[in-house]
């Protein structure tokens, strides 16, 4: 008895999924299935990792592969999953997208059968899983839509859970709220400090921005945050902590997921999503990886603290109460996981009144 949690977008959603599932777990740690599809800061290779990219996966059954602390990415790949497996109060299963929605559905069914579960919760932080494919600001539809298609294809009762609406800076919170209403969303208990207490420490080293900001909002933080890439602002409000559930099948009918239910490879799914949305996040990651390969990550030191404060002052002048640590890492050139962690350690030691996981106060 119980529920399989599937993380729609990978690492950050897996962290939030572990927190949400943990609220109801009664017989052992929750089971979370997730891509290994990390930002280039963690994994320098574009796109998601497959089972062939790891050693040390624990094979529980055919199509059921558990990531453990000693699992290791190979061939130049990187992954946050082994460390998450060590630190999260959940068991992590690898979701391998190489076989498209068809192959992923087989994995989900196998996991549900192995653990004798009843249903599936698909978690998306930010809410862009509800895109119609034509939304302005949409940047990364493939992972979410492929996970949604795979869950629906299983035929297992599945809810799509939306948390932190608008935090990923793609679809505005108001648009997400409208679509939740159209899909007759069910309101679930909002996230609070107790909900995320067991996972918040992870954001001291994990650079997931949207999930980190959701955890901060659940801990009571409110205000405007300058975030990565273009330095846009997102808002942490009371609504940020709301958790909503919609029927996944209904959601798939009105999103690009409907076009990839029969996709038998990642390439097939990527091609269809690109045709529908005009967006290829794998192509974007490939170009970004080439740019990053020509530069060198900066190791932050105390000499960077005045620089950090100047960036924070600039964000404040533009109306932000906070600047995300992910944004700061981008601005100071801490573009690898080790340099990101060095930055968080630096801020925790020298700016403890302004820093907390994922956030830096601008005042």
C-alpha positions as CSV (number, residue, x, y, z in Angstrom):
1,X,0.0,0.0,0.0
2,X,1.2,3.5,-0.7
3,X,2.2,5.9,-3.4
4,X,5.1,6.2,-5.8
5,X,6.4,9.7,-6.1
6,X,7.8,10.7,-9.5
7,X,9.8,13.8,-9.9
8,X,8.8,15.6,-13.1
9,X,12.0,17.5,-13.6
10,X,14.8,15.7,-11.8
11,X,16.8,16.6,-8.7
12,X,15.0,19.6,-7.4
13,X,11.6,18.0,-7.8
14,X,12.9,14.9,-6.2
15,X,13.9,16.9,-3.1
16,X,10.5,18.4,-2.8
17,X,8.9,15.1,-3.6
18,X,10.7,13.5,-0.7
19,X,9.4,16.2,1.6
20,X,5.8,15.9,0.4
21,X,5.7,12.1,0.4
22,X,7.4,12.1,3.9
23,X,4.4,13.8,5.4
24,X,2.3,10.7,4.9
25,X,4.9,7.9,5.0
26,X,4.0,5.3,7.6
27,X,5.8,2.2,6.6
28,X,9.4,3.1,5.9
29,X,10.9,5.9,3.7
30,X,8.9,7.1,0.7
31,X,9.9,5.9,-2.8
32,X,10.9,8.6,-5.2
33,X,11.6,7.9,-8.9
34,X,13.6,10.6,-10.7
35,X,15.6,11.5,-13.7
36,X,19.3,12.1,-13.3
37,X,18.9,15.4,-15.3
38,X,21.0,18.0,-13.6
39,X,22.0,21.5,-14.4
40,X,25.4,21.8,-16.2
41,X,26.8,23.1,-12.9
42,X,26.5,19.5,-11.7
43,X,26.6,17.5,-14.9
44,X,28.7,19.0,-17.7
45,X,27.1,16.7,-20.3
46,X,23.8,18.0,-21.9
47,X,20.6,16.1,-21.4
48,X,19.6,13.3,-19.0
49,X,21.7,10.4,-17.9
50,X,20.7,6.8,-18.5
51,X,21.4,3.6,-16.6
52,X,24.4,3.0,-18.7
53,X,26.0,6.2,-17.3
54,X,26.3,4.8,-13.8
55,X,28.1,2.0,-11.9
56,X,26.7,0.8,-8.6
57,X,23.0,1.0,-9.3
58,X,21.1,-1.5,-7.2
59,X,18.9,-3.7,-9.4
60,X,15.8,-4.5,-7.3
61,X,13.9,-6.1,-10.2
62,X,13.8,-5.8,-14.0
63,X,13.4,-2.0,-14.8
64,X,13.7,-1.1,-11.1
65,X,17.1,0.5,-10.4
66,X,17.9,2.1,-7.0
67,X,20.4,4.9,-6.7
68,X,22.5,4.6,-3.5
69,X,25.2,6.6,-1.9
70,X,27.9,4.6,-3.6
71,X,26.4,4.8,-7.1
72,X,28.9,6.6,-9.4
73,X,28.4,8.4,-12.7
74,X,30.9,7.5,-15.4
75,X,32.2,8.8,-18.7
76,X,32.6,12.4,-17.6
77,X,29.0,12.6,-16.4
78,X,27.9,14.1,-13.1
79,X,24.8,13.5,-11.0
80,X,23.4,14.8,-7.7
81,X,21.5,11.6,-7.1
82,X,24.0,9.6,-5.1
83,X,24.5,12.4,-2.6
84,X,20.7,12.9,-2.5
85,X,20.3,9.2,-1.9
86,X,22.6,9.5,1.1
87,X,21.0,12.6,2.6
88,X,17.2,12.5,1.7
89,X,14.7,10.7,3.9
90,X,13.6,8.6,0.9
91,X,14.7,5.8,-1.4
92,X,15.6,7.0,-4.9
93,X,14.9,5.1,-8.1
94,X,16.4,6.1,-11.5
95,X,14.0,7.1,-14.2
96,X,15.8,6.4,-17.4
97,X,14.2,8.3,-20.4
98,X,16.2,6.6,-23.2
99,X,13.1,4.5,-24.1
100,X,10.8,7.5,-24.2
101,X,7.4,7.5,-22.6
102,X,6.9,3.9,-23.4
103,X,10.1,2.8,-21.7
104,X,9.5,5.1,-18.7
105,X,6.0,3.7,-18.3
106,X,7.4,0.2,-18.0
107,X,9.8,1.4,-15.2
108,X,7.0,3.1,-13.3
109,X,4.8,0.0,-13.5
110,X,7.6,-2.2,-12.4
111,X,8.4,0.0,-9.4
112,X,4.7,0.1,-8.3
113,X,4.5,-3.7,-8.6
114,X,7.8,-4.3,-6.8
115,X,7.0,-2.0,-3.8
116,X,3.3,-3.1,-3.9
117,X,2.0,0.5,-4.2
118,X,-1.4,1.7,-5.3
119,X,-0.9,4.9,-7.2
120,X,1.4,7.7,-8.4
121,X,2.0,11.3,-7.5
122,X,3.9,13.3,-10.1
123,X,5.5,16.4,-8.5
124,X,6.3,19.6,-10.4
125,X,7.7,22.6,-8.7
126,X,7.0,25.8,-10.6
127,X,4.0,24.6,-12.5
128,X,5.3,24.7,-16.1
129,X,4.0,21.1,-16.5
130,X,0.7,22.8,-17.2
131,X,1.9,24.6,-20.2
132,X,-0.2,24.6,-23.4
133,X,3.1,24.6,-25.4
134,X,2.7,28.2,-26.5
135,X,3.3,30.1,-23.3
136,X,5.7,33.0,-23.4
137,X,8.7,32.3,-21.0
138,X,8.5,28.6,-21.4
139,X,12.1,27.2,-21.5
140,X,12.2,23.6,-20.5
141,X,9.1,21.6,-21.4
142,X,10.7,18.2,-22.3
143,X,11.4,16.6,-18.9
144,X,8.0,17.5,-17.4
145,X,5.9,16.5,-20.4
146,X,7.8,13.2,-20.9
147,X,7.2,12.3,-17.2
148,X,3.6,13.3,-17.5
149,X,3.1,11.2,-20.6
150,X,4.8,8.2,-19.0
151,X,2.7,8.3,-15.9
152,X,-0.5,8.6,-17.9
153,X,0.5,5.7,-20.2
154,X,0.8,3.4,-17.2
155,X,-2.9,3.4,-16.6
156,X,-2.1,3.7,-12.8
157,X,-4.2,6.3,-11.0
158,X,-1.9,9.4,-11.0
159,X,-2.1,12.9,-9.6
160,X,-0.1,15.8,-10.9
161,X,1.0,17.8,-7.9
162,X,1.9,21.5,-8.4
163,X,3.9,23.4,-5.8
164,X,5.6,26.8,-5.8
165,X,3.6,28.2,-8.7
166,X,5.8,30.5,-10.8
167,X,9.0,30.0,-8.9
168,X,10.9,28.7,-11.9
169,X,10.3,31.9,-13.8
170,X,8.6,30.3,-16.8
171,X,4.8,30.4,-16.4
172,X,3.4,33.2,-14.3
173,X,1.7,32.2,-11.0
174,X,-1.6,33.7,-12.2
175,X,-1.5,31.6,-15.4
176,X,-0.9,28.5,-13.4
177,X,-3.7,29.3,-11.0
178,X,-6.1,29.7,-13.9
179,X,-5.1,26.3,-15.4
180,X,-5.5,24.6,-12.0
181,X,-9.0,26.0,-11.8
182,X,-9.8,24.8,-15.3
183,X,-8.6,21.3,-14.3
184,X,-10.7,21.3,-11.1
185,X,-7.6,21.1,-8.9
186,X,-7.9,19.8,-5.4
187,X,-6.3,21.9,-2.6
188,X,-3.9,19.9,-0.4
189,X,-2.3,21.0,2.9
190,X,0.2,23.8,2.2
191,X,3.8,23.3,2.8
192,X,5.2,24.7,6.0
193,X,8.5,24.7,8.0
194,X,7.8,21.3,9.4
195,X,7.1,19.9,6.0
196,X,10.5,20.8,4.6
197,X,12.7,20.5,7.8
198,X,14.1,17.1,6.8
199,X,15.3,18.3,3.4
200,X,16.2,22.0,3.7
201,X,19.8,21.4,4.6
202,X,20.3,19.9,1.1
203,X,20.0,23.3,-0.5
204,X,23.2,24.3,1.2
205,X,25.0,22.4,-1.6
206,X,22.3,21.6,-4.2
207,X,21.7,24.5,-6.6
208,X,18.1,23.8,-7.5
209,X,16.6,27.3,-7.4
210,X,12.9,26.8,-7.6
211,X,12.8,24.0,-5.1
212,X,15.1,25.9,-2.8
213,X,12.9,29.0,-2.9
214,X,9.9,26.8,-2.2
215,X,11.6,25.5,0.9
216,X,12.4,29.1,1.9
217,X,8.8,30.1,1.4
218,X,7.6,27.1,3.4
219,X,10.0,28.3,6.2
220,X,8.2,31.7,6.2
221,X,10.2,33.9,3.8
222,X,8.3,36.4,1.8
223,X,9.3,38.9,-0.8
224,X,10.7,39.4,-4.3
225,X,13.8,37.4,-5.4
226,X,16.2,38.1,-8.2
227,X,16.9,34.8,-9.9
228,X,19.3,33.3,-12.4
229,X,19.8,33.9,-16.1
230,X,18.3,37.3,-17.0
231,X,18.0,38.4,-13.4
232,X,14.2,38.3,-13.4
233,X,12.2,38.5,-10.2
234,X,9.9,35.9,-8.7
235,X,7.7,36.3,-5.7
236,X,7.6,34.3,-2.5
237,X,4.0,34.8,-1.2
238,X,1.5,32.9,0.9
239,X,0.3,31.3,-2.4
240,X,3.8,30.0,-3.1
241,X,3.4,27.3,-0.4
242,X,0.1,26.0,-1.7
243,X,0.0,22.5,-3.0
244,X,-2.6,21.5,-5.6
245,X,-3.5,18.2,-7.2
246,X,-5.0,17.5,-10.6
247,X,-5.8,14.4,-12.5
248,X,-2.8,13.6,-14.6
249,X,-4.8,12.2,-17.5
250,X,-6.8,15.4,-17.8
251,X,-3.6,17.5,-17.6
252,X,-2.0,15.4,-20.4
253,X,-5.0,16.0,-22.6
254,X,-4.4,19.8,-22.6
255,X,-0.6,19.8,-22.7
256,X,2.1,18.7,-25.1
257,X,2.3,15.4,-23.2
258,X,-0.6,14.2,-25.4
259,X,1.8,14.2,-28.4
260,X,4.4,11.9,-26.9
261,X,2.4,9.2,-25.2
262,X,3.7,6.7,-27.8
263,X,7.3,8.0,-27.9
264,X,9.8,5.1,-27.8
265,X,13.0,7.1,-27.4
266,X,14.2,10.3,-25.9
267,X,14.9,11.6,-29.4
268,X,11.4,10.9,-30.6
269,X,10.0,12.8,-27.6
270,X,12.4,15.7,-28.0
271,X,11.5,16.0,-31.7
272,X,7.8,16.1,-31.0
273,X,8.1,18.6,-28.2
274,X,10.3,20.8,-30.4
275,X,7.7,20.7,-33.1
276,X,4.9,21.6,-30.7
277,X,6.7,24.3,-28.7
278,X,9.6,25.4,-30.8
279,X,11.9,24.7,-27.9
280,X,14.7,22.2,-27.6
281,X,16.2,22.3,-24.1
282,X,18.8,19.7,-25.1
283,X,20.0,21.9,-27.9
284,X,20.1,24.8,-25.4
285,X,22.1,22.8,-22.9
286,X,24.5,21.7,-25.7
287,X,25.2,25.3,-26.7
288,X,25.5,26.4,-23.0
289,X,27.9,23.6,-22.3
290,X,30.1,24.7,-25.2
291,X,30.2,28.2,-23.7
292,X,31.0,27.0,-20.3
293,X,33.8,24.7,-21.6
294,X,35.7,27.8,-22.8
295,X,35.8,29.4,-19.3
296,X,37.0,28.6,-15.9
297,X,34.9,28.5,-12.7
298,X,35.9,31.0,-10.0
299,X,36.6,29.7,-6.5
300,X,35.0,32.3,-4.2
301,X,37.1,33.7,-1.3
302,X,36.7,36.5,1.3
303,X,37.8,38.9,-1.4
304,X,34.5,38.3,-3.2
305,X,32.3,39.3,-0.3
306,X,32.3,43.0,-1.3
307,X,31.4,41.9,-4.8
308,X,28.5,39.8,-3.5
309,X,27.2,42.7,-1.5
310,X,27.4,45.0,-4.5
311,X,25.3,42.6,-6.5
312,X,22.8,42.4,-3.6
313,X,22.7,46.2,-3.4
314,X,21.9,46.3,-7.1
315,X,19.1,43.7,-6.7
316,X,17.7,45.8,-3.8
317,X,17.6,48.9,-5.9
318,X,15.6,46.9,-8.5
319,X,13.1,46.0,-5.8
320,X,14.3,42.6,-4.6
321,X,14.3,41.7,-0.9
322,X,16.5,38.7,-1.8
323,X,18.9,37.5,-4.4
324,X,19.1,33.7,-5.0
325,X,22.4,32.0,-4.2
326,X,22.1,30.5,-7.6
327,X,22.0,33.9,-9.1
328,X,25.0,35.0,-7.0
329,X,27.0,32.0,-8.1
330,X,26.3,32.9,-11.7
331,X,27.4,36.5,-11.2
332,X,30.6,35.7,-9.4
333,X,31.5,32.9,-11.8
334,X,31.1,30.0,-9.4
335,X,29.7,27.7,-12.1
336,X,30.6,24.3,-10.8
337,X,29.2,22.4,-7.9
338,X,32.4,22.6,-5.9
339,X,32.6,26.4,-6.4
340,X,28.9,26.8,-5.7
341,X,29.4,24.9,-2.4
342,X,32.5,27.1,-1.7
343,X,30.2,30.2,-2.1
344,X,27.6,28.9,0.3
345,X,30.2,28.0,2.8
346,X,31.7,31.5,2.5
347,X,28.4,33.2,3.0
348,X,27.4,30.9,5.9
349,X,30.6,31.8,7.6
350,X,30.9,35.5,6.9
351,X,27.4,36.7,6.2
352,X,25.3,34.4,8.4
353,X,22.7,37.1,9.1
354,X,22.0,37.5,5.4
355,X,22.5,34.0,4.1
356,X,20.3,30.9,4.4
357,X,20.1,28.0,2.0
358,X,19.1,29.3,-1.5
359,X,18.7,32.9,-0.4
360,X,20.8,36.0,0.4
361,X,19.1,39.1,1.9
362,X,19.7,42.3,0.0
363,X,19.4,44.4,3.2
